[in-house]
Amino acid sequence: MDSLNKRRSIRKYANKEVSNELLIRLLKEAERTQTMGNLQLYSVVVTRSEEKKRQLAPAHFNQPMVMGAPVVLTFCADFRRTSRWAEERKAVPGYDNFLSFINAASDALLYTQTFCNLADEEGLGYCYLGTTIYMPQQIIDVLELPRLVMPIATITLGWPDENPPLSDRLPVESIIHEETYHDYTPELIDRFYTEKESLPENKEFVKINNKETLAQVFTDIRYTKKDNGAMSAGFIEALKNQGFM
């Protein structure tokens, strides 16, 4: 619990190897996470080579930690292994659909989070790359992912070479709804977001981006409607290519 309360995204790594023995142990221990139907609908591609990292980097907007980390892990929603098992055992799989993708994606993300918790306990540092779902086809091509396998999350992993401050979080009251969902009134928005908006680093964020509010930084610059629409179309196309739609 203490390690979770101190969790930081690490983007700078020491020049120190993450041993294969340690990595395999953590990946094995993470298998104890919950999974739909006990099917373990995930796979992990381990990238250590500089060449493969270089090929993956553009799909992650060339964020420096992709090249700087000793290990890059790509967690995939994987219904191929289960389907192949069925085919080899006189069963007829029916997992080439969107629901199956959602089930496999949920499995993969649960497994990813469990792995991150275990990495924390070992003193490893990591950074979760949300860019994995922005341009998935590039990752699919580089990693040669077959039908019914879809990249869902990427972790850069290594021994920390920095100690950044903790990221801010909303008060827990903002995410809890008793019995039914209660919508957010203007008063509640003020209560839940004022502290976040008042942080010096966020005020500076607004200033350097020439915006009036922190919310505008997210809607107008970081996660725009135009970009979201374009990347959604690319993601759906990749799902089709991988056989999930």
C-alpha positions in Angstrom: 0.0 0.0 0.0 2.8 2.4 0.9 4.5 1.9 -2.5 1.1 2.7 -4.3 0.7 5.9 -2.4 4.2 6.9 -3.5 3.8 5.8 -7.1 5.4 8.1 -9.7 5.7 8.0 -13.5 9.4 7.5 -14.2 10.8 8.7 -17.5 14.5 8.7 -16.8 16.3 5.4 -16.1 19.7 4.4 -14.7 22.1 2.6 -17.0 21.3 -0.7 -15.3 19.9 -3.9 -16.7 16.5 -5.3 -15.7 17.4 -9.0 -15.5 15.4 -11.4 -17.5 15.0 -13.5 -14.3 13.4 -10.6 -12.4 11.2 -9.7 -15.4 9.9 -13.2 -15.9 9.2 -13.6 -12.2 7.1 -10.4 -12.1 5.2 -11.4 -15.3 4.5 -14.8 -13.8 3.3 -13.4 -10.4 1.1 -10.9 -12.3 -0.7 -13.9 -13.8 -2.6 -14.2 -10.5 -4.7 -11.2 -11.4 -8.4 -11.7 -12.1 -9.3 -12.8 -15.7 -12.6 -13.5 -17.6 -13.4 -17.2 -17.6 -9.8 -17.9 -16.4 -8.8 -17.6 -20.0 -6.0 -15.0 -19.5 -6.8 -13.1 -22.7 -3.5 -11.2 -22.9 0.0 -11.4 -24.2 3.1 -9.3 -23.6 5.8 -8.4 -26.2 9.1 -7.7 -24.5 11.3 -5.3 -26.4 15.0 -4.9 -25.4 16.8 -4.3 -28.7 17.7 -0.7 -29.7 16.5 -1.3 -33.2 13.0 -2.5 -32.2 12.7 0.4 -29.7 13.6 2.8 -32.6 10.9 1.3 -34.7 8.3 1.6 -31.9 9.3 5.1 -30.9 7.3 7.0 -33.7 4.1 5.2 -32.6 4.6 6.8 -29.2 5.4 10.3 -30.6 9.1 9.7 -30.0 8.8 10.1 -26.3 12.5 9.8 -25.0 11.7 7.1 -22.4 11.0 4.6 -25.2 14.6 4.6 -26.2 15.9 5.4 -22.7 14.3 2.5 -20.9 16.1 -0.9 -20.7 12.8 -2.7 -21.4 9.6 -1.8 -23.3 6.6 -4.0 -22.6 3.6 -4.0 -25.0 0.6 -5.6 -23.4 -1.9 -7.0 -25.9 -5.5 -8.0 -25.9 -5.1 -11.6 -27.2 -7.9 -13.9 -28.3 -5.7 -15.7 -30.8 -4.1 -18.1 -28.3 -7.5 -19.1 -27.0 -8.9 -19.4 -30.5 -6.0 -21.6 -31.6 -6.5 -23.8 -28.5 -10.1 -24.2 -29.4 -9.3 -25.1 -33.0 -6.7 -27.7 -31.9 -9.3 -29.3 -29.5 -12.2 -29.8 -31.9 -14.0 -26.7 -30.7 -15.2 -23.8 -32.9 -14.2 -20.4 -31.5 -16.4 -17.3 -32.0 -14.3 -14.5 -30.8 -13.9 -12.4 -33.9 -16.2 -9.6 -32.6 -16.2 -6.4 -30.6 -17.4 -8.0 -27.3 -14.5 -10.4 -27.4 -12.1 -7.5 -27.9 -13.6 -5.7 -24.9 -13.2 -8.8 -22.8 -9.6 -9.3 -23.9 -8.8 -5.6 -23.4 -10.1 -5.7 -19.9 -8.0 -8.7 -19.1 -4.9 -7.1 -20.6 -5.4 -3.9 -18.6 -6.0 -5.7 -15.3 -2.8 -7.7 -15.9 -0.9 -4.5 -16.8 -2.0 -2.9 -13.5 -1.0 -5.9 -11.4 2.4 -6.0 -13.1 2.9 -2.3 -12.3 2.0 -2.9 -8.6 4.6 -5.7 -8.5 7.2 -3.6 -10.2 6.6 -0.9 -7.6 7.3 -3.3 -4.8 10.7 -4.3 -6.4 11.8 -0.6 -6.6 11.5 -0.5 -10.4 10.3 2.6 -12.2 7.9 2.7 -15.1 5.8 5.0 -17.3 2.5 4.0 -18.7 2.2 5.1 -22.4 -1.4 5.9 -23.3 -0.2 6.5 -26.9 -0.5 2.8 -27.5 -4.0 3.2 -28.7 -3.4 6.3 -30.7 -1.6 4.7 -33.7 -2.0 1.0 -33.1 -1.4 -0.1 -36.6 2.2 1.0 -36.4 2.8 -1.1 -33.3 0.9 -4.0 -34.9 3.3 -3.8 -37.9 6.5 -3.5 -35.9 5.6 -6.3 -33.5 4.1 -8.5 -36.2 0.9 -9.0 -34.2 -1.4 -11.6 -35.9 -5.2 -11.7 -36.2 -7.1 -11.3 -32.9 -4.2 -9.6 -31.1 -4.4 -5.9 -30.4 -1.9 -3.6 -28.5 -3.6 -2.0 -25.5 -0.9 -0.7 -23.2 2.8 0.0 -23.1 5.1 0.3 -20.1 8.7 1.6 -20.2 10.5 -0.2 -17.4 13.8 0.3 -15.6 15.6 1.4 -12.5 14.7 5.0 -11.7 17.2 7.8 -12.3 14.9 10.5 -11.0 12.4 11.2 -8.2 9.7 13.4 -9.7 6.9 14.9 -7.5 3.7 13.0 -7.1 1.0 13.9 -9.6 -2.1 15.6 -8.2 -5.3 13.6 -7.8 -8.9 14.6 -7.4 -10.5 14.1 -4.0 -12.0 10.6 -3.6 -15.4 12.2 -3.1 -15.4 13.2 -6.7 -15.4 9.6 -8.0 -17.8 8.0 -5.5 -21.6 7.7 -6.2 -23.7 6.2 -3.5 -26.4 3.8 -4.8 -27.0 5.7 -8.1 -25.0 8.1 -10.3 -25.3 11.7 -9.2 -24.5 14.2 -11.9 -22.0 17.0 -11.3 -23.5 20.4 -10.5 -21.5 23.6 -11.0 -20.9 23.7 -7.2 -19.5 20.2 -7.2 -17.2 21.0 -10.1 -15.9 24.0 -8.2 -15.4 21.9 -5.1 -13.6 19.0 -6.8 -11.4 21.0 -9.3 -10.5 24.2 -7.6 -7.5 22.7 -5.8 -6.2 21.1 -9.0 -6.6 24.4 -10.9 -4.8 26.3 -8.1 -1.6 24.3 -8.2 1.3 26.5 -9.4 2.4 24.0 -12.0 -1.1 23.9 -13.5 -1.4 27.7 -13.4 1.9 27.8 -15.3 0.6 25.2 -17.7 -2.4 27.5 -18.5 -0.1 30.5 -18.9 2.5 29.0 -21.3 -0.3 27.6 -23.5 -2.0 31.0 -23.7 -5.3 29.7 -22.3 -7.9 31.0 -19.8 -8.5 27.8 -17.9 -6.8 24.5 -17.3 -9.8 22.7 -19.0 -9.0 24.6 -22.2 -5.5 23.2 -22.2 -7.0 19.7 -22.4 -9.8 20.4 -24.8 -7.9 22.7 -27.2 -4.4 21.4 -27.1 -3.8 18.0 -25.5 -6.8 16.0 -26.4 -8.7 17.8 -29.2 -12.0 16.7 -30.8 -10.3 16.6 -34.2 -7.4 14.4 -33.0 -9.8 12.1 -31.0 -11.9 11.6 -34.1 -9.0 10.8 -36.3 -7.4 8.4 -33.9 -10.8 6.7 -33.2 -11.1 6.1 -36.9 -7.6 4.6 -37.0 -8.3 2.4 -34.0 -11.5 1.1 -35.5 -9.7 0.3 -38.8 -6.9 -1.5 -36.8 -9.6 -3.5 -35.0 -11.1 -4.5 -38.4 -7.6 -5.5 -39.7 -7.0 -7.7 -36.6 -10.4 -9.4 -37.0 -12.3 -8.0 -34.0 -14.9 -6.2 -36.1 
